[in-house]
């Protein structure tokens, strides 16, 4: 059945095809699948990750440091690849801290955020010499005790829950009641507690939201974050040395979305660097990005097991599903389900299209990877590829759900 009315997917860059096959890391998809030895699997293209960092740095002014948020994709080989290309790493658990330290990254350039840090994790953080982003008053005595026991300074910054949010963000992390950070109006009291406890105060961390494709919204949030940090600095027990403005940079996932233009953001950051040199002369400005650095460099690959037609509609039943890629199924925060960019990776030169759905092997109607999408006619053995899968994929999915085999990860 030919169908030219189905919506096209979001733009995909960096994955050419040759002789009908998608190329990943320069390898034809079928050869890569044979090299991995199984489907499903995630593949991350190291050259695309490097290129993204280089292109972004071309827009960033000197004086802005680039950090990678490990939670976006904590695959050890990928984190090690990025560690030598960015200025620091941000972790959200002791497990991610181990991964970061294993890369050989300088502990002075590792920070730790999260609203529910265990006492043991705070002790580890002090022992490692990393920066802890305080998210509650509760953490102060634990850090003070760890500092005394270890004879080491407890380096801290305050994660602030601002009184505004990042407009048009896919996930709002600040503004209104939030479990993240300390409400801006309570920060002066926390700063006094930090001083009394003898913790080594270094600065502020502000994260207003994520997955934003509007440069003007990110610029406005950065401006407000800087202004707020400037006001709070008046209450700080020491000069501000670190000002993490968060990230928020999004990537296009769905039809109609367009890539974020980083150029105006870089121009605005240059202005903030000038302001910081005057108003916060000891501060380093930090941009913390995860998804934007790795999301478009990854694909998820699964194999068609069966082709079924139900009341005239074709279903491609694959060996992958929501247990490996929860976000692509629409069950990771989407209000209205939309399709990720999906292709039949070994039929890239087939012009014919049909409207089909791609489903997984799980016994639940939620196991839907593509809903009524225009695809080349596919058969058992063909390889389904889901683009924009480099972030919040493997580690953010319920892998043990229903007991199916896990997916592998490779960096190519």
C-alpha distance (Angstrom), angle and dihedral (degrees) to the residues before:
residue distance angle dihedral
X1 . . .
X2 3.81 . .
X3 3.78 116.2 .
X4 3.79 125.1 174.8
X5 3.80 96.8 167.1
X6 3.82 98.6 74.4
X7 3.84 112.9 106.9
X8 3.78 119.5 -96.7
X9 3.77 118.5 -120.9
X10 3.79 128.3 -109.9
X11 3.81 116.0 -75.6
X12 3.81 115.5 -79.4
X13 3.80 122.5 -161.2
X14 3.78 134.9 -173.3
X15 3.81 102.8 29.6
X16 3.83 110.5 98.9
X17 3.77 123.3 -178.1
X18 3.78 133.2 -138.3
X19 3.80 130.6 -168.9
X20 3.78 89.2 -2.5
X21 3.81 95.8 -53.3
X22 3.77 130.5 108.9
X23 3.81 113.0 -118.5
X24 3.81 117.5 -137.0
X25 3.77 116.1 -175.2
X26 3.80 86.0 -12.1
X27 3.82 92.5 -57.9
X28 3.82 124.8 116.6
X29 3.79 109.1 -111.3
X30 3.82 95.8 -118.7
X31 3.81 91.2 51.5
X32 3.79 91.4 48.7
X33 3.80 90.6 49.8
X34 3.80 89.4 51.6
X35 3.81 90.3 48.4
X36 3.79 92.2 50.6
X37 3.79 88.3 48.6
X38 3.79 98.6 -140.4
X39 3.74 147.1 35.3
X40 2.97 137.9 -95.2
X41 3.78 103.0 53.3
X42 3.77 142.4 144.7
X43 3.80 118.4 -127.3
X44 3.79 124.2 -166.1
X45 3.80 120.7 -164.1
X46 3.81 108.7 -137.5
X47 3.82 93.1 -163.0
X48 3.81 90.9 56.9
X49 3.80 91.2 49.8
X50 3.80 90.9 50.5
X51 3.80 91.4 46.9
X52 3.81 91.8 51.2
X53 3.81 91.7 52.9
X54 3.80 92.0 46.9
X55 3.81 93.6 48.5
X56 3.77 92.0 48.1
X57 3.80 93.1 48.3
X58 3.80 88.6 53.9
X59 3.82 87.1 65.8
X60 3.80 98.3 40.6
X61 3.80 120.1 90.5
X62 3.77 122.8 -128.4
X63 3.76 107.6 -91.7
X64 3.82 95.4 48.4
X65 3.78 114.2 101.1
X66 3.80 120.6 -153.1
X67 3.80 119.6 -137.9
X68 3.80 129.0 -174.5
X69 3.82 118.0 -134.7
X70 3.80 101.6 -138.7
X71 3.81 93.4 -157.2
X72 3.81 89.9 74.0
X73 3.79 89.9 68.1
X74 3.82 120.0 -11.3
X75 3.83 97.1 -176.9
X76 3.84 100.9 142.9
X77 3.81 96.1 -134.7
X78 3.79 91.5 49.2
X79 3.82 92.8 47.7
X80 3.81 89.7 49.6
X81 3.81 90.0 50.6
X82 3.80 91.3 52.3
X83 3.79 96.4 40.4
X84 3.80 91.7 72.8
X85 3.81 92.2 47.4
X86 3.80 102.4 47.4
X87 3.80 131.7 54.0
X88 3.78 99.2 -119.8
X89 3.80 148.1 -9.0
X90 3.79 130.4 -120.6
X91 3.80 118.9 -153.3
X92 3.80 134.2 -170.4
X93 3.83 103.4 -163.0
X94 3.78 143.1 21.4
X95 3.79 88.2 -100.5
X96 3.79 91.3 57.6
X97 3.81 89.0 44.0
X98 3.81 89.9 58.1
X99 3.81 90.1 50.0
X100 3.81 90.9 49.7
X101 3.80 94.1 47.9
X102 3.81 91.5 46.6
X103 3.81 89.3 61.6
X104 3.78 90.4 63.8
X105 3.80 91.7 -115.6
X106 3.79 115.2 161.0
X107 3.84 107.2 -97.0
X108 3.80 88.0 -142.3
X109 3.81 86.7 67.7
X110 3.82 97.1 48.1
X111 3.80 121.3 93.4
X112 3.81 130.8 -171.5
X113 3.81 124.3 -145.0
X114 3.79 132.4 172.8
X115 3.81 137.1 118.4
X116 3.81 96.8 -122.9
X117 3.80 108.8 43.8
X118 3.80 112.6 167.6
X119 3.80 119.8 -129.8
X120 3.80 88.9 -113.1
X121 3.80 90.9 54.3
X122 3.79 91.8 51.1
X123 3.81 89.5 50.4
X124 3.82 89.5 50.7
X125 3.79 90.7 49.5
X126 3.80 92.9 54.5
X127 3.80 91.2 45.8
X128 3.82 90.0 51.0
X129 3.80 92.8 48.6
X130 3.80 94.8 -126.5
X131 3.80 128.5 143.8
X132 3.82 115.9 -98.0
X133 3.80 118.2 -150.4
X134 3.80 102.7 -144.5
X135 3.79 113.3 -137.5
X136 3.81 100.9 174.9
X137 3.79 143.7 15.3
X138 3.82 87.3 -109.3
X139 3.78 92.3 73.5
X140 3.82 95.5 59.1
X141 3.85 99.7 76.5
X142 3.82 92.3 42.3
X143 3.79 90.6 54.4
X144 3.80 92.8 44.0
X145 3.81 90.1 52.6
X146 3.81 92.3 47.3
X147 3.80 89.8 49.6
X148 3.83 91.7 52.9
X149 3.80 94.1 44.4
X150 3.80 94.3 48.5
X151 3.78 98.3 35.4
X152 3.80 88.8 -129.1
X153 3.80 132.3 119.5
X154 3.79 116.3 -102.2
X155 3.80 104.0 -133.2
X156 3.81 111.6 -151.1
X157 3.77 142.9 175.5
X158 3.79 125.4 -177.4
X159 3.75 119.1 -116.2
X160 3.78 104.4 -144.6
X161 3.78 125.3 -151.6
X162 3.81 98.0 -147.9
X163 3.78 125.1 -145.6
X164 3.82 90.0 -117.9
X165 3.79 136.0 53.4
X166 3.78 136.7 -138.7
X167 3.79 104.5 -94.8
X168 3.81 117.3 -129.8
X169 3.79 92.2 11.7
X170 3.79 120.0 150.5
X171 3.80 91.3 -136.7
X172 3.80 121.9 23.3
X173 3.80 113.6 -143.9
X174 3.80 99.6 171.6
X175 3.80 141.5 36.0
X176 3.80 124.8 62.2
X177 3.81 121.6 19.1
X178 3.83 108.5 -16.6
X179 3.81 135.1 162.2
X180 3.81 89.2 -137.3
X181 3.78 122.4 91.1
X182 3.79 130.0 -23.8
X183 3.80 120.7 -58.9
X184 3.79 109.1 -100.5
X185 3.81 92.7 -121.0
X186 3.84 90.7 57.0
X187 3.81 96.2 47.3
X188 3.84 95.9 89.3
X189 3.81 89.3 59.1
X190 3.80 91.0 48.1
X191 3.80 90.5 49.8
X192 3.82 89.4 55.2
X193 3.81 89.6 50.6
X194 3.80 90.3 50.6
X195 3.79 90.6 52.8
X196 3.82 93.5 48.3
X197 3.82 91.6 48.5
X198 3.78 92.0 52.3
X199 3.79 95.3 -122.5
X200 3.80 117.9 159.1
X201 3.79 102.6 -109.8
X202 3.82 114.9 -155.6
X203 3.79 109.0 164.1
X204 3.77 150.6 -75.9
X205 3.79 138.4 -50.1
X206 3.80 117.9 -156.1
X207 3.78 122.6 -178.8
X208 3.79 114.8 172.7
X209 3.82 100.7 173.6
X210 3.79 148.0 -43.3
X211 3.82 144.0 -123.1
X212 3.80 97.5 41.8
X213 3.81 123.1 158.9
X214 3.81 97.0 -175.8
X215 3.80 113.9 92.6
X216 3.80 92.3 -164.1
X217 3.82 91.5 57.0
X218 3.82 92.1 50.5
X219 3.81 90.8 47.2
X220 3.80 91.7 51.6
X221 3.82 91.5 49.0
X222 3.80 91.4 49.3
X223 3.79 91.0 50.2
X224 3.79 91.9 50.5
X225 3.81 91.5 45.5
X226 3.80 91.5 52.9
X227 3.80 92.5 47.7
X228 3.80 91.1 49.2
X229 3.81 92.3 48.6
X230 3.79 89.4 50.5
X231 3.81 91.2 54.8
X232 3.81 93.2 45.7
X233 3.81 92.2 48.0
X234 3.80 88.0 71.3
X235 3.82 88.1 70.1
X236 3.82 97.2 42.8
X237 3.83 120.7 118.3
X238 3.83 90.6 -137.7
X239 3.80 137.9 16.9
X240 3.80 116.7 -73.0
X241 3.80 108.6 -103.1
X242 3.81 99.3 165.6
X243 3.80 127.7 41.3
X244 3.80 113.1 178.7
X245 3.81 108.4 -166.8
X246 3.81 92.7 -173.2
X247 3.76 121.0 -134.0
X248 3.77 126.8 -107.3
X249 3.82 95.1 174.1
X250 3.81 109.0 149.7
X251 3.79 135.3 -159.8
X252 3.82 127.1 -143.8
X253 3.78 113.5 -97.5
X254 3.78 106.2 156.9
X255 3.82 140.4 48.3
X256 3.79 112.0 -75.9
X257 3.81 95.6 23.2
X258 3.79 120.0 121.7
X259 3.82 130.6 -158.8
X260 3.79 119.3 -90.5
X261 3.81 115.6 -104.1
X262 3.84 106.8 -133.6
X263 3.82 95.0 -172.5
X264 3.83 98.0 87.3
X265 3.80 90.2 43.2
X266 3.79 89.7 54.8
X267 3.81 90.8 50.0
X268 3.79 90.7 51.4
X269 3.79 91.9 47.9
X270 3.80 89.0 53.7
X271 3.80 87.9 58.2
X272 3.81 90.6 49.1
X273 3.81 90.5 51.0
X274 3.81 88.2 55.9
X275 3.81 90.9 49.0
X276 3.79 91.7 47.3
X277 3.80 92.1 52.0
X278 3.81 87.4 58.9
X279 3.81 103.4 34.4
X280 3.85 103.7 26.5
X281 3.80 102.2 23.5
X282 3.81 96.6 171.9
X283 3.82 95.7 46.4
X284 3.77 127.2 108.8
X285 3.80 114.3 -153.1
X286 3.80 113.7 -134.3
X287 3.78 130.0 -162.2
X288 3.81 111.3 -159.3
X289 3.80 114.1 -159.4
X290 3.79 133.6 168.6
X291 3.79 116.8 153.2
X292 3.81 93.1 36.3
X293 3.81 92.3 58.8
X294 3.80 99.4 46.1
X295 3.81 111.1 12.1
X296 3.79 98.9 89.3
X297 3.81 93.6 41.0
X298 3.80 94.5 66.9
X299 3.79 136.0 76.6
X300 3.79 133.8 -172.9
X301 3.80 115.1 -141.3
X302 3.79 126.6 -162.8
X303 3.80 133.5 164.1
X304 3.78 129.3 -120.3
X305 3.81 109.7 -114.7
X306 3.77 99.2 176.2
X307 3.78 141.4 4.5
X308 3.79 113.8 -144.0
X309 3.77 131.3 179.3
X310 3.78 117.4 -152.1
X311 3.79 116.5 -173.7
X312 3.76 90.6 -26.1
X313 3.81 97.7 -45.8
X314 3.83 119.9 112.0
X315 3.80 120.0 -132.9
X316 3.79 122.0 -166.6
X317 3.81 106.9 -151.8
X318 3.81 110.8 -156.3
X319 3.78 138.3 -174.0
X320 3.83 90.1 -117.0
X321 3.76 132.4 67.5
X322 3.77 150.1 140.1
X323 3.82 91.3 -41.2
X324 3.82 87.0 69.7
X325 3.81 101.0 28.3
X326 3.77 110.9 25.9
X327 3.81 93.8 165.6
X328 3.81 94.5 56.9
X329 3.80 89.4 52.4
X330 3.81 89.5 59.3
X331 3.80 94.0 -115.8
X332 3.81 98.2 110.7
X333 3.78 103.3 83.3
X334 3.82 101.3 -51.6
X335 3.78 113.1 140.2
X336 3.80 93.1 -165.5
X337 3.79 115.5 27.0
X338 3.82 114.7 -117.7
X339 3.78 131.4 175.0
X340 3.77 123.5 -102.5
X341 3.83 114.2 -139.5
X342 3.81 104.5 -75.0
X343 3.82 129.0 -178.5
X344 3.78 137.8 171.7
X345 3.78 95.0 -114.7
X346 3.79 98.2 -155.9
X347 3.83 94.7 45.3
X348 3.79 100.4 54.7
X349 3.82 93.4 132.7
X350 3.83 95.6 52.2
X351 3.81 110.1 109.1
X352 3.81 97.2 -171.4
X353 3.80 115.3 98.6
X354 3.77 135.6 -164.2
X355 3.77 130.5 -178.9
X356 3.81 106.6 -111.8
X357 3.78 140.2 154.5
X358 3.80 125.5 -129.7
X359 3.80 116.2 -144.9
X360 3.78 136.1 173.3
X361 3.82 132.8 -127.6
X362 3.81 97.3 -97.9
X363 3.78 122.5 115.6
X364 3.81 95.2 -120.4
X365 3.81 133.0 87.7
X366 3.81 87.3 -131.1
X367 3.82 89.6 73.6
X368 3.79 94.2 94.0
X369 3.81 120.3 136.0
X370 3.82 99.0 173.6
X371 3.79 126.9 11.8
X372 3.82 119.4 -152.9
X373 3.78 94.8 -28.8
X374 3.81 126.7 166.4
X375 3.82 104.8 -110.2
X376 3.81 137.9 155.5
X377 3.81 110.0 -93.6
X378 3.80 105.2 -87.1
X379 3.78 135.0 -163.4
X380 3.81 137.7 -167.6
X381 3.80 110.2 -61.4
X382 3.81 95.1 33.1
X383 3.79 118.8 123.8
X384 3.81 120.8 -119.9
X385 3.80 114.2 -155.1
X386 3.80 124.1 -162.4
X387 3.81 112.4 -161.3
X388 3.83 127.9 -154.0
X389 3.81 88.1 44.8
X390 3.79 102.1 128.2
X391 3.81 95.4 98.8
X392 3.81 132.9 52.3
X393 3.78 92.0 -0.7
X394 3.79 120.8 107.0
X395 3.82 98.2 18.5
X396 3.82 93.8 41.5
X397 3.82 95.8 54.7
X398 3.84 132.4 89.3
X399 3.80 94.7 -113.0
X400 3.81 95.8 174.2
X401 3.82 94.7 52.0
X402 3.82 108.1 128.3
X403 3.81 92.6 -7.0
X404 3.80 101.5 -91.5
X405 3.82 120.0 153.9
X406 3.83 117.6 -82.4
X407 3.78 125.6 -108.5
X408 3.80 120.1 -113.9
X409 3.80 126.3 -131.8
X410 3.80 127.0 -141.9
X411 3.79 134.5 -180.0
X412 3.81 111.0 -147.8
